[in-house]
Amino acid sequence: LEYKAKTTPAGESFWEALRGKPFALTAPSVWLTEYAKASVPDHITVRHIPNAVPETGFYPMDKALARAIIGIPPGKLYMLFFAGTGAWKRKNFEILARAFNKVHAIVVGGVADTDLMRDPRFSFMNSFDPVLDAAKIVALYNAVDAFCITSLIDNLPNTVLEAISCARPVIGARVGGVTDMVMDGVNGWLFDPRDTDSAVSALQRFSESAPIFDEMGQMSLKIARDGFQQSDVAGAFRSLYEELAEIHQKRN
């Protein structure tokens, strides 16, 4: 999968015109930060500042209660996946369909392959409004045993951050900023999104880890609270703006 630029890449004169001016680039993932640093001249400031989600918006709750709210039975392994026809190729849903058979998957959103809509392994939920149904989405995260993201490319997906803020382990593709939030064997299971065998292995390890789901979920929550606090993110932006304001004042 390739992303094609719709505009001409900035040339040397563009970057030179910004030398010494109050200008900076920020990137929410380590991956994009390093990519940006390699793509611009040394005199351009590039700062890594992650995303954050509010603790009051995404939080742990009792799994049994969450399952009762969502209407899924106890005693079965469930994982959650967010799909969408607009990002079908990038979301890489096909590898998930090829890789698992012991786990039930709840899929929020539609998929391009209508045959999969009839696949008994998947339960599709298409009626969620991200604002009006916010509380139900929190219950949905808490109702499953793990969140799953299979993207071929991703920056710092908020869905993963929301999941770990709800103390959920993550089955994640080893791409982009996913690895900023998921540590293999600690709070999730990572795999190569272009390798079905790798995905099968991750799902197998997930299905064998039920006794430590709670422990891994607590590690997810610790990672969310240690590295992605709203106050810390706001403070990082504030510091950067203060630096740029000082540069502006000196120029004037």
N, C-alpha and C positions, 0 to 999 in steps of 0.2 A: 504494500500500500504506500503510495507516495502523495505527499501534499505538494501542490504546485502553487508557487507564489503568484498572486494576482497583480502585484506591482513590481516595478524594477527595483532590485536591491539597492540600498543606499550606497552611493559612491564615496570616494575619498574626500571630495569637496564638501559633502554633506557633513561628515564626521568632523572635518577640520573646522567647519564653521561653528561647531559646538565646543571647541577647545576653550577651557576656562570659564564656560558659562554654567549657570546653576541648572544642570541637567543630569539626570541619572536614570538608569534602567533598573527595575526590580523584577525578580522572578520568584515564584512561590516554591519551586523545587530545586534541589541541588543539581539535578540533571539539566534543567533549563538555564540555571545560573552558569554552569560550566559551558554550556552551548553558546550562551550569549557572550561570555568572556572571550571565547574563541572566535567570535564573529565580528567583534568591534575592536577598534584601536585601543591601545593601553590607556589613553587619556580619558576614556569614557568610563564613568563609575557604574559598576554593576553590583547590585546588592541582593543577597538572598533574604527574602522576607516571606515566610510561609503564609498560607491561608489559615483561617480559624473559624470555628463555629461556636455559637454561644452555648455555655453549659446549661442554660435554662431551656435551650431548644432541643438538645440531644443529650440523653442521660440514661443510665441503666435502670431497668425495672424488672420485676419478677417475671421469669420466662413463662411460667404457667398462666399468670394473669395476662401477659401479652398474647399468648396463644388463644386464650379465651376471647380476647378482644378481636383478634384477627379471624378466629374461627378455624384454626388448624388443630388437628388432634395431637395429644401427647404421645411420646414413645417412638416417634419417627425422627430420622435425621432430616433436617431442612437447611437449605442454603438459599440466600437471597441474591437475585441478579436483576440489575436495571438494564433494560434493553431499549430499543427505539429504532424505528425504520430509518430515521434520518442519519444515524451513525452506525448503520448495520455492519459495514465492513470493518470499521475501526473497533467496534465493540467485540468482534470476533466470537460471536455466539456459537458458531458452528463447532469450534473446538470443545466447548462445553457439552454440546449435544453428542459429540463423539466419545467423550472421555468418561462419562459416569453412568452408573447403573444401580448403585446401592443407595443413592441419596435422592430425596425429592427436592425439586427446585421451584421456588416461587419467583415468578418473573413479573416485574412491574414494567408495563409498556408493551408495545407490539413488536413483532419481528417480521422481517421481510418474507421468510419462508413460511407459507401458510400451512404446510404439512406439519411443521413443528407446533403449530397452534393446537393440533389434535394429538400431540404426543402425550401419553398418560404420565410421563415422568415430570411434566411441567404443569404448574398451576399459574395461569395468567391473570393478573390484576391490572386492569386498564383504566380504572375510574378514579385514580388518585389525583387530587389537586394539591400541589406542593404547599399552598398557603392554607386553604380551607381545611385540609386533612393532615395538618402538621402533626397533631397528636397521634393520629392513626399511623403515620409513617414511623414515628418513634416506637410505637408498639410493634410495628412490623420488623424493624431492626432487632428488637429484643426478643421477638418470637422465634427467630431462626437460630440455628447453631453456629452459622458462620455467614459472612458476606462474601460474595464471589465477584471478582472483576477480571475479565479475560482480555482486556484491550490490547491491541497491537502497539498502540502508542497512547500515552496519557501524561498529563503534566502533574498536578497534585490534586487528583480527583476528590471533590468534596464528599462523594458518597463513601469513600474509604474513611475519611476523617469523621464523618457522621457515624459510621459503623463502629469505629474504635472508641468514639465518645460514648457510645451505648454499651461499651464493654463486650464487643463481639470480636472473635478471631476473624481473620480474613484469608481467604484463598485467593492469592493475587498473582497476576502476571508480573514478571520481573522486568518492568519497563518504567521509564520516566521517574516520577516522584512517588510511585507506589512503594518503592523500597525505602523512602524516607519515613514511612509510617508502619511498614510491616517487616518484621524480622523473622526469617525462616526458622521454624521450630520454637520460636519464643511467643509470638502472638499471631502466628499464621503459617501458611504453607505457600511458598513461592514456586513458580514454574515458568518455563519458556513458552510464551504464547504461540509460537510457531511450531511447537513440537507436541503432538498428541500424547506420546508416551510420557513426556514430562508432566503434562496435565493429569493424565491417569495416575501417575505416581503421587502427585500432590493431593488428589482427591482420595486416594487410598490411605494416605497418611492421615488426612482429615477424618475419614470414617473410623480409623483405629484409635483416634485420640479423644474419644468421648469422655474418659475419666478426667482429663485435664482441660476440658473446655472452659470451665469456670476460671481456672488458674491462668489460662492464656487470655481470657477475656479481661481479667484484672491487669495483665501486662498491657493489653491494648489501651485500657483506660489510663494507665500510668503514662504511656507514650503520648496520648492525646493531651493530658494535663501538663506534662513536663515540657512538651515542645510546641504546642499549638494553642496556647492560651490567648484569648482576645486581648488581654491587657498587655502581654508581651509583644504581640504583633503591632498593636497600636503604638506602643512605645518605640518600636523599631522604626516605624514610619515617621513618628514625631522627631526622632533623632536625625533621620535623613533629611527631613524638611528643614530642620534647624541648621544643618550643615549647608544646605543649598541656599538658605536665606542669608547665611553669613557670607557665602561667595557672592551673592547678589549685592549685598551691602558694600562689600569691598570694591566691586566693579563700579559702583555709583558714588 
